[in-house]
Amino acid sequence: MTAAVGFPTLRLVRVGIGALDIFSLGLQPGESVELPPKAPWQGMA
């Protein structure tokens, strides 16, 4: 996708999805956390 516009990508890392930021969860590389179905950030826009 990025190579098509002249920017070849070797590594692509997602650090957030909408208002959810993985850094605010305090996760280390390889760690995971189970989130509740109705999380606090839902409904924020």
C-alpha positions as CSV (number, residue, x, y, z in Angstrom):
1,M,0.0,0.0,0.0
2,T,2.7,2.5,0.9
3,A,5.1,1.3,-1.7
4,A,2.5,2.2,-4.4
5,V,3.1,5.9,-3.5
6,G,6.9,5.6,-3.2
7,F,7.3,4.8,0.5
8,P,8.3,1.1,0.9
9,T,7.4,0.0,4.5
10,L,9.5,-2.6,6.4
11,R,7.6,-2.4,9.6
12,L,4.2,-1.0,10.5
13,V,3.0,-0.8,14.1
14,R,-0.4,0.1,15.3
15,V,-0.3,2.1,18.6
16,G,-3.9,3.0,18.9
17,I,-7.4,2.3,17.8
18,G,-9.7,5.3,18.0
19,A,-9.5,6.7,21.5
20,L,-7.8,3.5,22.8
21,D,-4.0,4.0,23.2
22,I,-1.9,0.9,24.0
23,F,0.6,3.1,25.8
24,S,-2.0,4.2,28.3
25,L,-2.6,0.5,29.2
26,G,1.1,0.2,30.2
27,L,1.7,-2.9,28.1
28,Q,5.2,-4.2,27.4
29,P,6.0,-5.8,24.0
30,G,4.3,-9.1,23.7
31,E,1.9,-8.5,26.6
32,S,-1.9,-8.5,26.2
33,V,-4.8,-7.5,28.3
34,E,-8.5,-8.5,28.2
35,L,-10.8,-5.5,27.9
36,P,-14.4,-5.4,29.2
37,P,-17.1,-5.4,26.5
38,K,-18.2,-1.9,27.5
39,A,-14.9,-0.1,28.0
40,P,-14.6,3.5,29.3
41,W,-13.5,5.0,26.0
42,Q,-16.6,3.8,24.1
43,G,-18.9,6.6,23.2
44,M,-16.1,9.2,23.0
45,A,-16.0,11.1,19.8
